[in-house]
Amino acid sequence: MVQGQSRNSNTLVVPQAIAALDQMKYEVAQELGIQLSKDGYNGNILTVDAGHIGGNITRRLVQMAEQNLAGRYS
């Protein structure tokens, strides 16, 4: 499967964000000490590790949105 593509039905509101989200995935995985495959296939990682990566990405995205909103309304 090509990197940045998945089998799920989730669609991005801003498709141009694919590269940034992929980069964030690799950064978070590296910080957590989880080795991801560069070919895009990560079916060999533990479910708990995938959850840690996804949770940290969500945390970062929420933090970025909060900072953006705080900057607009302060």
Secondary structure by P-SEA (a helix, b strand, c coil): ccccccccccccccccaaaaaaaaaaaaaaaacbbbbcccccccccaaaaaaaaaaaaaaaaaaaaaaaaaacc
